[in-house]
Amino acid sequence: MVDIVGVTASEIKNQALFLLGFVDEIDFTVLTNPTVKKVNRIYDTVVTNALTSHRWRFAITRAKLGDTASVVFTGAVTDIITSTINFNNGHTATVTTTGTLPAGLSLATTYYIVQSSGLTCKLSLTLGGTPVNITDTGTGTHTIVYALRKDADNTYKFKYNYTLPTDMLSYNASYTDENYNCVIREFETNQTYLNCDEIKVYVMYTALVAETAFPQYFINYLQYKLALDLCFNLTGDTDLMKVLYEQASQAKIIAKNTDSRQNPARTIISSPFTQVRY
């Protein structure tokens, strides 16, 4: 079991300052305090760096990205359609409805996604072409089914575009099954999207975890890491920096060893002789 202690950001900051020789606690709601400004300026970056410096088990999160082959959309007189996912320009798509399609759209017709922006886009009859003139919202429930995206040279690439979780700090792996056994090996990704040919995607990633969910062993490391990064700016003491560097390094080793013992190994179903620890 992970020992969660429910610490706050202010407590971690004050623990780091104590390591730098600050005797009294600082009120981090007083934003005019010069020390508060200096600590707050780097705190979020230090936490992010610490969380992504190792695959901490307490920060690993799993999520289903959803079946995005088809989604409901609405039409408008501005030619814009609005959906619940992001599309990439160049995706090909068809539209269906339980009633009447928005005027300007037709069944059994291949369209191309153009002028996409967030959850909105327009449709064109040609790759990168002029948007179709949509003049009303139609009736019933409309669905857009999108297929292959085309590159500039008109060759096929990945079929589907998924939006990654907003709390993701670093991508670890993606799978085709909810048991997280079948790894997706052909894909492209960044901090926002994941593109692949799989209609179902389950992703494993390092999440931005709140301080209240930090286990004690990670807090021990983080306070030394924060103190080290603040040391020269707040004290100018290079000898103390050397000491803190050694302490932070040792605290990280201890934290990693403790973290590795928190959860049992998961067995790959395809082979009784193979075990993988995530």
N, C-alpha and C positions, 0 to 999 in steps of 0.2 A: 504493500500500500504506500502511496505517496503521502508524505507528511505535509499537508497544506496548512499554512499558519495564518493566512488572511492578513498579510502585511499591506500597508499602503505605500504609495509612491513617496510621500513625505517622510515616512519612517526609514525607507531605504536611503533616501538622500541624507538624512541626519546621521545614519549609521556610517555612511561614507565620509561625512564631514568629521565625525568623531575620530576616524582613522587618520585624519589630517591634523588632528590636534584641536579641533573646535570643541569646547567644553559644554557650552549651552546649546540647547536645541533651537533651531530656527523655524519661525513660522513662515511656511512657503506660500501662504496666501498674501503676504506683504510683497507685492511684485516690484515695489520701488527699492527694495533692499538689493544692493549690488551683488552680494553673494547669491541671493536667490536668482537673480538674472543670469549669473554665470552657470549655476547648476542647471537651471531649467533650459538653458540654451543647448546643452549637450545631452541631457538626460534621455530623451526619447531615442536619440541615435545610439547611445550606449546600450540601452535595453534591446533595441532591434539587432544590433551587432552581437550581443550576448545570446539572444534567442536563436540567431541563425548561424552561430559559430559551431554548433553541434546539433545532431538530431535528437533533441531532448524529448524523451517519451511523453512528458506531461504536456508538451506543446504540439505533439503530432495530432492532427485532426483528419477525420475522414468525412467525405461528403459525396453524394450523388449529384452530378451536374445536370441530370435530367435528359429526357428524350426530346431532342430539339429538331426532329425531322419535320414536325408540323406544329404550328402554333396559331392560335386565334389572332385575328387582326381586325382593325377598323379602318374604313376609308374616309376620305374627306375631300372637300372641294379644292383643297390646296395641292392635290396630287400626292399628298403624304399618307403613308399607311403607318399605323402604330401597332407595335406588338409587345411581347414581354421579354424578348431576347435581342441581342445585338446581331446584325447581319454584316457580312463583309461584302463590299462592292465586288461584283463579278459573279456572285452566287447565281445559279439559275433556279427558277422557282415556278410553280404552278399554283393556282388558287381554286378553291372549292367553296361551296356555301350550302347552308340548309335552306336558304331562301333565294334572294336575288342578289347577285354580285353588285358592288358599287359600279355605277355607270362608267364605262371606259375600260373595264376589265372583262375578260372572257374565260370560259372554261376551256380545258384542254389546250391551253396556249402556254408556250414557254416564255418566261420573262427573265430579265436580268436585274439584279439588285444594283441600284445606282444611288448616289447622294445619301448614303447611310450616315446616320448621326445618332449615337446612343440607341434608343429603342425605336427610332423612326427611320424610314427610308422611302425611296421611290422606286417604281418599276419601269423598265424600258424593254422594248421589243428587240433591242440590239445591245451587245456588250459595250458599256460605257456610253450608250446613246441617250436620246432625248426622252425624258420621263413621259409615261402615258398620262393623258389628261383624265383624271378621276373627278367626276362632277357631283357625286353624292356618296352617302354612306351605305346605300343598299338596305336590304332587309335580311333578317335571320343572322346566323352565326357564320362568319367567314374564316377560312383556314388557309394559311399559306404553307405549302410544302416545298421545301427547298432542297436542291440536289447539289451537284458538283460546282465548286468554284473554279473559275478558269484564270490562268495566269495571263500575263500580257501577251505571251506567245501563243495563247489559245490552246494550251495543253491542260489536261485535267490534273488537279492536285488533290487536296483532301476534301472529303464530302461535307464535314460538319464543323461548325464553329461554336465553341462553348465559352461562356463567360465564367471565369474562375472566381472563387469566393473572395469577397472584399477584405476579409481578415487574413488573407494569405500573405505570409512574409517570404516563404520560399517553397518552390514546388519540389516534391519528392518523387512521386510516381503516379501513374494512372492505370486503371484496370478496367476490364470489360465485365466483371462480375462483382456482386455485392459481398462476396467472401474475400475479395482482394487477393486472388490467386493468379489470375491471368493478366499479365502485364501487357500494356499497350506499348509497342516498341517503335511504331512509325507514327510520328506526330511532330508538331511544332508548337511552341508555347512561349509566352512572355508573362509579365505580371498580370495581364488582363484577360488574355484569351488562350484557349487550347484548341488546336485544329487537328482532327484525325478522321479516320474513316469509320469509326465505331458509333453506332446509334445510341449505345448506353455507355456512360463513362462514370467511373467511381474514382475520385482523386484522393490522394494522401498528401498532406502538406503540413508545413510548420505554420502555426497560426499566431497572430498577435494576441498573446495571453495577458489578461489583466493581472496586476500585481497580487490581487487577492487569491489568485490561483497558483502563485509561485510556491514551490516546495522550499523547505528550509535550506537544502543543500545548494539550490540555485541562488537563493538570496545571499548566502555566504560568499559565493563567487561574485555575484553582481556588485555587492558593496565594495569589494576590493577593486573590481574593474572600474567602477565609477570613481573611486578615490584616486586610482592611478591616473585616469584621464583628466581629473581636476587638479592634480597635485601641483604641477608647475604653475598653472594659471593662478591658483589661490595661495601658494606658499613659496614658489620659486626654489624649493628644496630638492636638488637633484639626487642627494643621498637618500632621501625619503622615497623618491621615485623608484630607485633601484630596489629598495626593500619591498615596496608595494608591488613591483613587477613580479618579484619572486613569490610573494604571498598570493597574488592573483593567479599566477600560474599553478601554484600548488592547490589553491581552492578549486580551480577548474578541473584539475585531475581528479580530486576527491569527488566533485560534483558529477563528473562523467561516470566514474565508477559506481557511485550510488545510483545514478539514474539508470544504468544498464541493468540493475537488479530489480527494478520496479515491477516489470511485467513478464510473464512467462513467454517463451518462444512460441510462435505460431507455426503449425506444420503445413507444408505444401501438400495438397491432396494428391497431386499427380505422382508423388514419389514417397514411399514410406521411409526412405533413407535420407531424405533431405529436409532440413529444418532451416528456417529463416527467421531471424530476429529483426523486427522493424523498429 
